[in-house]
Amino acid sequence: MKLIVAVIKPFKLDDVREALSELGVSGITVTEVKGFGRQKGHTELYRGAEYVVDFLPKIKLEIAIEDERSEAAVDVISKAAHTGKIGDGKIFVYTLDQAIRIRTGQTGKDAL
């Protein structure tokens, strides 16, 4: 099993969710986060004063998936989140040792 963690632009969330649904992915955890990288930040004007906003809003997706479907999921996320501009995000893939469904006690792939 794999745990896919993707950090994307907020306005691409619906596109990524729809693409993953078409792939048959049924469970996604979505978290609103802030971060910066090469995109750096930007300045904003508030009541006549200029402020530097270092951390930009992003969306973090976490998806637990079977090994054989992980490459397809990464490909789908990459294509759906792509704008071609700085700040499109990153995808991280981790090996997932165990998954347990609390309600039923199912483990491994059955818990996904």
BALOVO-476256 format. One record per residue: residue number from 1; x, y, z of N, C-alpha, C, O, CB in turn. Coordinates in Angstrom, 2 decimals. Glycine has a CB too. Layout:
BEGIN
R  resi      n.u      n.v      n.w     ca.u     ca.v     ca.w      c.u      c.v      c.w      o.u      o.v      o.w     cb.u     cb.v     cb.w
R   NUM        X        Y        Z        X        Y        Z        X        Y        Z        X        Y        Z        X        Y        Z
...
END
This chain:
BEGIN
R  resi      n.u      n.v      n.w     ca.u     ca.v     ca.w      c.u      c.v      c.w      o.u      o.v      o.w     cb.u     cb.v     cb.w
R     1     0.84    -1.18     0.00     0.00     0.00     0.00     0.88     1.24     0.00     2.02     1.22     0.47    -0.95     0.00     1.21
R     2     0.33     2.32    -0.54     1.04     3.59    -0.61     0.19     4.69     0.00    -1.04     4.62    -0.02     1.42     3.93    -2.06
R     3     0.86     5.70     0.53     0.19     6.92     0.98     0.68     8.03     0.07     1.87     8.35     0.06     0.48     7.24     2.50
R     4    -0.23     8.61    -0.70     0.09     9.70    -1.60    -0.29    11.00    -0.92    -1.43    11.17    -0.49    -0.63     9.54    -2.98
R     5     0.66    11.91    -0.81     0.41    13.23    -0.24     0.70    14.24    -1.34     1.81    14.30    -1.86     1.30    13.50     1.05
R     6    -0.31    15.02    -1.69    -0.17    16.02    -2.73    -0.50    17.40    -2.17    -1.49    17.55    -1.45    -1.07    15.69    -3.95
R     7     0.31    18.38    -2.49     0.05    19.76    -2.10    -0.21    20.52    -3.40     0.67    20.60    -4.26     1.26    20.39    -1.28
R     8    -1.41    21.08    -3.53    -1.84    21.69    -4.79    -2.43    23.07    -4.55    -2.67    23.47    -3.40    -2.85    20.79    -5.51
R     9    -2.67    23.80    -5.63    -3.35    25.09    -5.55    -4.82    24.86    -5.21    -5.43    23.91    -5.70    -3.21    25.88    -6.89
R    10    -5.40    25.70    -4.36    -6.78    25.49    -3.92    -7.81    25.40    -5.04    -8.74    24.60    -4.95    -7.17    26.60    -3.00
R    11    -7.67    26.19    -6.09    -8.69    26.19    -7.14    -8.63    24.93    -8.02    -9.52    24.73    -8.85    -8.53    27.42    -8.00
R    12    -7.61    24.09    -7.85    -7.51    22.85    -8.61    -8.10    21.65    -7.87    -8.10    20.54    -8.40    -6.05    22.57    -8.95
R    13    -8.61    21.86    -6.67    -9.13    20.76    -5.85   -10.25    19.99    -6.56   -10.22    18.76    -6.60    -9.64    21.29    -4.53
R    14   -11.23    20.70    -7.10   -12.36    20.01    -7.75   -11.90    19.20    -8.96   -12.38    18.09    -9.18   -13.42    21.02    -8.19
R    15   -10.97    19.74    -9.74   -10.45    19.01   -10.90    -9.76    17.72   -10.47    -9.96    16.67   -11.07    -9.49    19.88   -11.70
R    16    -8.95    17.81    -9.42    -8.22    16.63    -8.93    -9.19    15.62    -8.34    -9.06    14.42    -8.59    -7.17    17.04    -7.86
R    17   -10.17    16.09    -7.57   -11.15    15.18    -6.96   -11.94    14.43    -8.03   -12.14    13.22    -7.93   -12.11    15.95    -6.05
R    18   -12.38    15.15    -9.07   -13.13    14.50   -10.14   -12.28    13.48   -10.89   -12.76    12.40   -11.22   -13.66    15.55   -11.12
R    19   -11.03    13.82   -11.15   -10.13    12.91   -11.86    -9.87    11.65   -11.03    -9.84    10.54   -11.57    -8.80    13.60   -12.18
R    20    -9.69    11.80    -9.72    -9.49    10.64    -8.86   -10.75     9.80    -8.75   -10.67     8.57    -8.68    -9.04    11.09    -7.46
R    21   -11.91    10.43    -8.75   -13.17     9.69    -8.72   -13.33     8.83    -9.96   -13.78     7.69    -9.88   -14.36    10.64    -8.59
R    22   -12.95     9.37   -11.13   -13.02     8.61   -12.37   -12.08     7.42   -12.33   -12.34     6.40   -12.97   -12.69     9.51   -13.56
R    23   -10.99     7.53   -11.59   -10.03     6.44   -11.44   -10.55     5.38   -10.46   -10.04     4.27   -10.41    -8.68     6.98   -10.96
R    24   -11.57     5.74    -9.68   -12.13     4.81    -8.72   -11.62     4.98    -7.30   -11.85     4.13    -6.44   -11.86     3.43    -9.16
R    25   -10.93     6.10    -7.05   -10.44     6.38    -5.70   -11.64     6.86    -4.87   -12.32     7.81    -5.24    -9.28     7.46    -5.71
R    26   -11.88     6.19    -3.75   -13.08     6.49    -2.97   -12.81     7.32    -1.72   -13.75     7.89    -1.15   -13.74     5.23    -2.57
R    27   -11.56     7.40    -1.27   -11.30     8.12    -0.03   -10.14     9.10    -0.16    -9.05     8.73    -0.58   -11.01     7.16     1.07
R    28   -10.40    10.35     0.20    -9.38    11.39     0.15    -9.53    12.23     1.42   -10.64    12.57     1.82    -9.51    12.28    -1.14
R    29    -8.41    12.55     2.05    -8.42    13.49     3.17    -7.89    14.82     2.64    -6.81    14.87     2.04    -7.58    12.96     4.39
R    30    -8.64    15.89     2.89    -8.27    17.22     2.38    -8.04    18.14     3.56    -8.87    18.22     4.47    -9.38    17.79     1.43
R    31    -6.90    18.85     3.54    -6.56    19.79     4.60    -6.15    21.11     3.96    -5.39    21.13     2.99    -5.43    19.23     5.50
R    32    -6.64    22.21     4.52    -6.20    23.53     4.06    -4.90    23.85     4.80    -4.86    23.84     6.03    -7.29    24.63     4.32
R    33    -3.85    24.13     4.03    -2.54    24.41     4.61    -1.97    25.69     4.00    -2.54    26.24     3.06    -1.57    23.22     4.39
R    34    -0.86    26.14     4.54    -0.15    27.29     3.98     1.31    26.90     3.81     1.84    26.12     4.61    -0.30    28.56     4.87
R    35     1.94    27.43     2.78     3.34    27.11     2.58     3.96    28.01     1.53     3.29    28.83     0.90     3.49    25.66     2.19
R    36     5.25    27.82     1.35     5.93    28.54     0.28     7.12    27.74    -0.20     7.66    26.90     0.52     6.37    29.93     0.74
R    37     7.51    28.01    -1.40     8.67    27.37    -2.01     9.23    28.34    -3.02     9.54    29.49    -2.68     8.31    25.99    -2.67
R    38     9.36    27.90    -4.24     9.87    28.78    -5.29     8.92    29.92    -5.59     9.33    30.98    -6.08    10.14    27.99    -6.55
R    39     7.64    29.71    -5.31     6.63    30.74    -5.57     6.84    31.95    -4.66     6.36    33.05    -4.95     5.22    30.16    -5.37
R    40     7.57    31.73    -3.56     7.84    32.75    -2.54     6.54    33.26    -1.94     5.85    32.51    -1.25     8.64    33.93    -3.14
R    41     6.20    34.47    -2.18     4.98    35.06    -1.62     4.61    36.26    -2.46     5.02    36.37    -3.62     5.18    35.46    -0.13
R    42     3.85    37.12    -1.89     3.47    38.34    -2.60     3.17    39.43    -1.57     3.09    39.16    -0.38     2.26    38.10    -3.52
R    43     3.01    40.65    -2.05     2.68    41.75    -1.15     1.21    42.11    -1.31     0.66    42.03    -2.40     3.57    42.98    -1.42
R    44     0.60    42.51    -0.21    -0.79    42.94    -0.22    -0.89    44.30     0.43    -0.07    44.66     1.27    -1.70    41.92     0.51
R    45    -1.87    45.05     0.02    -2.11    46.37     0.58    -3.31    46.29     1.52    -4.38    45.85     1.10    -2.34    47.43    -0.54
R    46    -3.15    46.71     2.77    -4.24    46.68     3.73    -4.25    48.01     4.48    -3.31    48.34     5.20    -4.11    45.48     4.73
R    47    -5.32    48.76     4.31    -5.47    50.08     4.94    -4.25    50.98     4.70    -3.77    51.66     5.61    -5.71    49.91     6.44
R    48    -3.79    50.96     3.48    -2.70    51.84     3.09    -1.31    51.34     3.43    -0.32    51.96     3.04    -2.89    53.15     3.73
R    49    -1.21    50.24     4.14     0.10    49.68     4.49     0.36    48.43     3.65    -0.56    47.66     3.38     0.18    49.34     6.02
R    50     1.59    48.24     3.25     1.96    47.10     2.44     2.48    45.98     3.34     3.34    46.20     4.20     3.02    47.49     1.40
R    51     1.96    44.78     3.14     2.35    43.61     3.91     2.89    42.54     2.98     2.40    42.37     1.87     1.17    43.07     4.74
R    52     3.90    41.82     3.44     4.44    40.69     2.69     3.75    39.43     3.20     3.76    39.14     4.40     5.99    40.59     2.84
R    53     3.15    38.69     2.28     2.50    37.43     2.62     3.45    36.32     2.16     3.53    36.01     0.97     1.07    37.30     1.94
R    54     4.17    35.73     3.12     5.14    34.69     2.79     4.48    33.35     2.51     4.84    32.65     1.56     6.13    34.53     3.91
R    55     3.51    33.00     3.32     2.87    31.69     3.20     1.59    31.83     2.39     0.71    32.62     2.72     2.58    31.09     4.59
R    56     1.51    31.04     1.33     0.35    31.08     0.44    -0.57    29.90     0.75    -0.11    28.84     1.15     0.79    31.05    -1.04
R    57    -1.89    30.09     0.57    -2.82    29.00     0.83    -2.65    27.87    -0.17    -2.51    28.10    -1.37    -4.26    29.51     0.80
R    58    -2.66    26.66     0.34    -2.55    25.44    -0.48    -3.54    24.42     0.06    -4.12    24.59     1.13    -1.08    24.87    -0.45
R    59    -3.72    23.36    -0.70    -4.55    22.23    -0.28    -3.66    21.00    -0.21    -2.91    20.72    -1.14    -5.76    22.01    -1.26
R    60    -3.76    20.27     0.89    -3.00    19.04     1.06    -3.97    17.86     0.96    -4.94    17.78     1.71    -2.23    19.02     2.42
R    61    -3.69    16.96     0.03    -4.50    15.76    -0.15    -3.72    14.56     0.35    -2.52    14.44     0.12    -4.90    15.57    -1.64
R    62    -4.40    13.67     1.04    -3.79    12.41     1.48    -4.67    11.27     0.99    -5.87    11.24     1.25    -3.62    12.37     3.04
R    63    -4.04    10.33     0.29    -4.79     9.22    -0.31    -4.05     7.93    -0.01    -2.89     7.77    -0.39    -4.96     9.42    -1.85
R    64    -4.71     7.00     0.67    -4.16     5.66     0.88    -4.68     4.78    -0.25    -5.89     4.74    -0.50    -4.57     5.07     2.30
R    65    -3.78     4.09    -0.93    -4.17     3.35    -2.14    -3.33     2.09    -2.28    -2.24     1.99    -1.72    -4.02     4.25    -3.39
R    66    -3.84     1.13    -3.04    -3.11    -0.10    -3.30    -1.89     0.21    -4.17    -1.90     1.15    -4.96    -4.03    -1.15    -3.98
R    67    -0.84    -0.59    -4.02     0.40    -0.40    -4.78     0.16    -0.32    -6.28     0.71     0.55    -6.96     1.38    -1.52    -4.47
R    68    -0.65    -1.23    -6.81    -0.83    -1.32    -8.25    -1.60    -0.13    -8.85    -1.54     0.09   -10.06    -1.56    -2.60    -8.58
R    69    -2.30     0.62    -8.02    -3.04     1.79    -8.52    -2.34     3.11    -8.21    -2.81     4.17    -8.63    -4.44     1.81    -7.92
R    70    -1.23     3.06    -7.48    -0.59     4.30    -7.03     0.00     5.12    -8.18    -0.14     6.35    -8.19     0.50     3.98    -6.03
R    71     0.65     4.48    -9.15     1.22     5.22   -10.27     0.15     5.93   -11.08     0.34     7.06   -11.51     2.02     4.30   -11.16
R    72    -0.96     5.26   -11.30    -2.07     5.88   -12.04    -2.63     7.07   -11.27    -2.96     8.09   -11.87    -3.19     4.84   -12.31
R    73    -2.74     6.95    -9.96    -3.25     8.05    -9.14    -2.32     9.24    -9.18    -2.77    10.38    -9.28    -3.46     7.60    -7.69
R    74    -1.01     9.00    -9.09    -0.02    10.08    -9.16    -0.12    10.78   -10.52    -0.06    12.01   -10.59     1.41     9.54    -8.93
R    75    -0.26    10.01   -11.58    -0.37    10.57   -12.92    -1.62    11.44   -13.06    -1.57    12.52   -13.63    -0.39     9.45   -13.96
R    76    -2.73    10.96   -12.53    -4.00    11.69   -12.59    -3.91    13.00   -11.80    -4.36    14.04   -12.27    -5.15    10.81   -12.05
R    77    -3.33    12.94   -10.61    -3.17    14.16    -9.79    -2.28    15.16   -10.51    -2.60    16.35   -10.58    -2.58    13.81    -8.39
R    78    -1.17    14.67   -11.04    -0.22    15.54   -11.73    -0.86    16.27   -12.91    -0.66    17.47   -13.09     0.97    14.72   -12.20
R    79    -1.63    15.54   -13.70    -2.28    16.15   -14.86    -3.40    17.11   -14.47    -3.53    18.18   -15.06    -2.84    15.07   -15.78
R    80    -4.20    16.73   -13.47    -5.35    17.56   -13.08    -4.92    18.83   -12.35    -5.62    19.84   -12.44    -6.28    16.75   -12.19
R    81    -3.80    18.80   -11.64    -3.35    19.95   -10.86    -2.43    20.87   -11.65    -2.07    21.95   -11.18    -2.65    19.49    -9.60
R    82    -2.04    20.46   -12.84    -1.06    21.20   -13.64    -1.64    22.49   -14.22    -2.69    22.48   -14.86    -0.52    20.32   -14.76
R    83    -0.92    23.60   -14.00    -1.26    24.87   -14.66    -0.08    25.37   -15.48    -0.24    26.22   -16.36    -1.69    25.93   -13.62
R    84     1.10    24.85   -15.20     2.30    25.28   -15.90     2.97    26.49   -15.26     3.94    27.02   -15.79     1.98    25.58   -17.31
R    85     2.44    26.93   -14.13     2.99    28.09   -13.45     3.65    27.67   -12.15     3.36    26.60   -11.61     1.90    29.15   -13.19
R    86     4.54    28.52   -11.64     5.19    28.26   -10.36     4.12    28.11    -9.28     3.15    28.86    -9.25     6.19    29.40    -9.99
R    87     4.30    27.13    -8.40     3.37    26.93    -7.30     2.32    25.86    -7.56     1.38    25.72    -6.78     2.69    28.19    -7.00
R    88     2.47    25.09    -8.66     1.52    24.02    -8.95     1.48    22.98    -7.83     0.44    22.36    -7.61     1.87    23.34   -10.26
R    89     2.59    22.79    -7.13     2.58    21.89    -5.99     3.57    20.75    -6.11     4.43    20.73    -6.99     1.23    21.33    -5.78
R    90     3.41    19.80    -5.21     4.30    18.64    -5.16     3.46    17.41    -4.80     2.39    17.51    -4.22     5.46    18.85    -4.13
R    91     4.01    16.24    -5.17     3.40    14.96    -4.81     4.47    14.12    -4.14     5.58    13.98    -4.66     2.79    14.23    -6.07
R    92     4.13    13.55    -2.99     5.03    12.67    -2.26     4.35    11.30    -2.14     3.15    11.23    -1.88     5.40    13.26    -0.85
R    93     5.12    10.24    -2.32     4.57     8.88    -2.21     5.36     8.15    -1.13     6.58     8.04    -1.19     4.64     8.12    -3.59
R    94     4.64     7.65    -0.14     5.24     6.93     0.98     4.75     5.48     0.97     3.65     5.19     0.51     4.90     7.61     2.33
R    95     5.57     4.59     1.48     5.13     3.22     1.69     4.28     3.19     2.95     4.66     3.73     3.98     6.35     2.23     1.80
R    96     3.14     2.56     2.86     2.19     2.48     3.97     2.24     1.06     4.52     1.85     0.11     3.84     0.73     2.87     3.50
R    97     2.71     0.92     5.75     2.89    -0.41     6.34     1.58    -1.08     6.73     1.41    -2.28     6.53     3.77    -0.30     7.56
R    98     0.66    -0.31     7.27    -0.57    -0.91     7.77    -1.71     0.09     7.72    -1.51     1.29     7.90    -0.38    -1.43     9.21
R    99    -2.89    -0.42     7.48    -4.11     0.37     7.55    -5.14    -0.45     8.31    -5.27    -1.65     8.10    -4.64     0.77     6.12
R   100    -5.87     0.20     9.20    -6.88    -0.49    10.00    -8.16     0.33     9.98    -8.16     1.52    10.29    -6.39    -0.71    11.47
R   101    -9.26    -0.32     9.61   -10.57     0.34     9.67   -11.09     0.16    11.09   -11.33    -0.96    11.53   -11.57    -0.25     8.60
R   102   -11.26     1.25    11.79   -11.62     1.21    13.21   -12.97     0.52    13.43   -13.10    -0.29    14.34   -11.66     2.63    13.78
R   103   -13.96     0.84    12.59   -15.31     0.30    12.80   -15.36    -1.21    12.72   -16.00    -1.85    13.56   -16.26     0.88    11.78
R   104   -14.68    -1.81    11.73   -14.78    -3.25    11.51   -13.55    -4.03    11.95   -13.63    -5.25    12.12   -15.04    -3.51    10.06
R   105   -12.43    -3.35    12.13   -11.21    -4.04    12.47   -10.48    -4.61    11.27    -9.46    -5.28    11.43   -11.50    -5.13    13.43
R   106   -10.98    -4.34    10.05   -10.33    -4.83     8.84    -8.94    -4.22     8.74    -8.70    -3.09     9.19   -11.16    -4.49     7.59
R   107    -8.01    -4.98     8.14    -6.63    -4.48     8.01    -6.16    -4.59     6.57    -6.80    -5.25     5.74    -5.68    -5.26     8.93
R   108    -5.04    -3.93     6.29    -4.45    -3.99     4.96    -5.34    -3.38     3.89    -6.02    -2.38     4.13    -4.15    -5.41     4.60
R   109    -5.33    -3.99     2.70    -6.11    -3.48     1.57    -7.61    -3.44     1.87    -8.32    -2.57     1.38    -5.85    -4.32     0.33
R   110    -8.08    -4.39     2.68    -9.50    -4.43     3.03    -9.94    -3.19     3.79   -11.12    -2.83     3.76    -9.79    -5.66     3.86
R   111    -9.01    -2.53     4.47    -9.34    -1.35     5.25    -9.45    -0.10     4.39   -10.01     0.91     4.82    -8.30    -1.13     6.33
R   112    -8.91    -0.16     3.18    -8.95     1.00     2.30   -10.33     1.16     1.71   -10.56     2.08     0.93    -7.91     0.89     1.20
END
